[in-house]
Amino acid sequence: MRFFARDFIRACILFFLLSLCVTNVAVAGGGQTGQVIRIFVRQSDHVVLVDIAGTPSNRPACAPYTYWVIKDETSLTGKQQLALLMLAKATGQTVVISGTGECTRLPSGEDIDAVIVQ
């Protein structure tokens, strides 16, 4: 049985397409677009919660409430996310939130993956 270059290329393309499908499923989380209604910071455990106007979509079962949670408020990314959310709140700009699909910081709110200020 001979191995042809086109068979190898087909196998590589198939592997690439399958890896894209697996990656998309793994990071699929909720999302929401709207203005920041409220930012809540709690001193006792340093948790940061954010409420956005509008209806969230594709939320995981672990997130029955509409608020979003900054996963690690002490990290550089967490601080940057909070700064963007505060900027959007102060200026009335619309934000796009995408979630991780997990509720690791709080058992009732989805962790924020990305914040985009429009």
Buried (B, 14 or more C-beta within 10 A) or exposed (E): EEEEEEEEEEEEEEEEEEEEEEEEEEEBBBBBBBBBEEBEEEEEEEBBBBBBBEEBEEBBEBBEBBBBBBBBBEEEBBBEBBEBBEBBBEEEEBBBBBBBBBBEBBEEBBBBBBBEBE
